[in-house]
Amino acid sequence: MVTKDKKQEVITDLVGRIRRASSLYFVDFVGMSVAEDQAFRQVLREKGVGIKVAKNTLILRALAEVGGYEIEEKKLFGQTAMVFGAQDAIAPAKIIRQFFDKGEKPKLKLAVVEGQVFDGSQLKAVSELPTREDMISAIIGSIHAPISGIHGSINAVMRDVVMLIEEVAKKAA
């Protein structure tokens, strides 16, 4: 029998994890062997991704306490593991998909990435989203491209001027 204090302890832990997370993934892991579960957890740890298994009612209470999450109670059924993405909001989706594509059992129930809710059937779409770092790199690259073009144009003009001066000097000599 789980005491009321123990339940509150679990809710408090979940609230802290939810507040630190940039993404939440709700995974059904029923049917995974112990070896598959351990391999799944190991890959999550290596990527700096947290996981916590809890009763659905406690998960819903923690989400309500944090606020801002509109998740239907019927979406959370059976055993649920919450996977928390911190620095990289998309990394958990890539890991879940990697195991799912190998025929192993973690099934995505739903995901919340940067405040947007995705249904479990959208795992592929979520896993293919660019990471924040990829988007920043693309923006910097697009800002840098015109500068490079201007730099190249100035160098070309200067090279042409030098060649013109050399030709004039050859003809004058």
C-alpha positions in Angstrom: 0.0 0.0 0.0 1.4 3.3 -1.1 1.0 6.0 1.6 -0.4 9.5 1.0 3.1 10.9 1.9 4.8 8.6 -0.7 2.3 9.7 -3.4 3.0 13.4 -2.6 6.7 12.7 -2.8 6.3 11.2 -6.3 4.1 14.1 -7.4 6.7 16.6 -6.0 9.5 14.8 -7.9 7.4 14.8 -11.1 6.6 18.5 -10.8 10.3 19.3 -10.5 11.1 17.2 -13.5 8.3 18.7 -15.6 9.3 22.2 -14.8 12.9 21.5 -15.9 11.9 19.7 -19.1 11.6 21.3 -22.5 9.6 18.3 -23.7 7.6 15.4 -22.2 7.0 12.0 -23.8 4.5 9.6 -22.4 5.5 6.0 -23.3 3.8 2.7 -23.0 6.5 0.2 -22.4 4.3 -2.9 -21.8 5.7 -6.0 -23.5 9.4 -4.9 -23.3 11.7 -7.5 -22.0 14.0 -6.6 -19.1 17.0 -6.5 -21.5 15.1 -4.1 -23.9 14.0 -1.9 -21.0 17.6 -1.7 -19.6 19.0 -0.9 -23.1 16.3 1.8 -23.6 17.1 3.4 -20.2 20.9 3.2 -20.9 20.5 5.0 -24.2 18.3 7.7 -22.5 20.9 8.2 -19.8 23.7 8.5 -22.3 21.8 11.3 -24.1 21.1 13.1 -20.8 17.4 12.2 -21.0 15.4 11.4 -17.8 12.7 8.8 -17.4 10.2 8.1 -14.5 7.5 5.5 -14.3 4.5 6.6 -12.2 0.8 5.9 -11.9 -1.3 7.8 -14.4 -3.3 9.5 -11.6 -0.1 10.9 -10.1 1.2 12.0 -13.5 -2.1 13.9 -14.1 -1.9 15.5 -10.6 1.7 16.6 -11.2 0.7 18.1 -14.6 -2.3 19.9 -13.1 0.0 21.3 -10.3 2.5 22.6 -12.9 -0.4 23.9 -15.1 -0.5 24.7 -18.8 -0.8 21.0 -19.9 -4.1 20.0 -21.4 -3.8 16.2 -21.6 -6.9 14.1 -21.8 -7.1 11.5 -19.1 -8.0 8.8 -21.6 -4.6 9.2 -23.4 -2.8 7.9 -20.3 -3.8 4.3 -20.0 -2.0 1.2 -18.7 1.6 1.6 -17.5 3.2 5.0 -18.4 6.8 6.1 -18.3 7.4 9.8 -18.6 10.5 10.7 -20.6 11.9 14.2 -20.0 13.9 16.1 -22.6 16.0 18.9 -21.1 18.6 20.4 -23.4 17.5 18.8 -26.6 13.7 18.6 -26.8 13.8 16.2 -29.8 16.4 13.7 -28.6 13.9 11.5 -26.7 11.7 11.2 -29.8 14.7 10.0 -31.8 15.6 7.4 -29.1 12.0 6.2 -28.9 11.8 5.9 -32.7 15.1 4.1 -32.8 13.8 1.4 -30.5 10.4 1.4 -32.2 12.0 0.9 -35.6 14.0 -2.0 -34.3 10.7 -3.7 -33.5 11.0 -3.2 -29.7 8.1 -2.2 -27.7 8.2 1.4 -26.4 5.1 3.0 -27.9 4.6 6.7 -27.8 1.2 7.6 -26.3 1.7 11.4 -26.7 4.4 14.0 -26.6 4.5 17.7 -25.5 7.3 19.5 -27.2 7.8 23.2 -26.5 4.1 23.4 -25.4 2.7 21.7 -28.5 0.9 18.4 -28.0 1.6 15.6 -30.5 -0.4 12.3 -30.7 1.5 9.1 -30.4 1.0 8.4 -34.2 3.2 11.5 -34.9 6.4 9.9 -33.6 8.1 10.1 -37.0 7.2 13.7 -37.5 8.3 14.7 -34.0 11.6 12.8 -34.3 12.4 14.6 -37.6 11.9 18.1 -36.2 15.1 20.1 -36.2 16.7 20.6 -32.8 17.1 24.1 -31.4 20.8 24.0 -32.2 20.1 23.0 -35.9 17.7 26.0 -36.2 20.2 28.4 -34.7 22.9 27.1 -37.0 20.6 27.6 -40.0 19.7 31.1 -39.0 23.4 32.0 -38.4 24.2 30.5 -41.8 21.6 32.5 -43.6 22.8 35.7 -41.9 26.4 34.8 -42.7 25.7 34.1 -46.4 25.1 37.7 -47.6 28.2 38.8 -45.7 30.3 36.2 -47.5 28.8 37.3 -50.8 29.7 40.9 -50.2 33.2 39.9 -49.1 33.6 37.9 -52.3 32.3 40.7 -54.5 34.7 43.3 -52.9 37.6 40.9 -53.4 36.6 40.3 -57.1 36.4 44.1 -57.7 39.8 44.6 -56.1 41.3 41.7 -58.1 39.9 43.2 -61.3 41.3 46.7 -60.4 44.8 45.1 -59.7 44.7 43.3 -63.1 43.6 46.5 -64.9 46.5 48.4 -63.3 49.0 45.7 -64.3 47.7 45.7 -67.9 47.9 49.5 -68.1 51.5 49.3 -66.6 52.5 46.7 -69.2 51.1 48.8 -72.1 52.9 52.0 -70.8 56.2 50.2 -70.5 
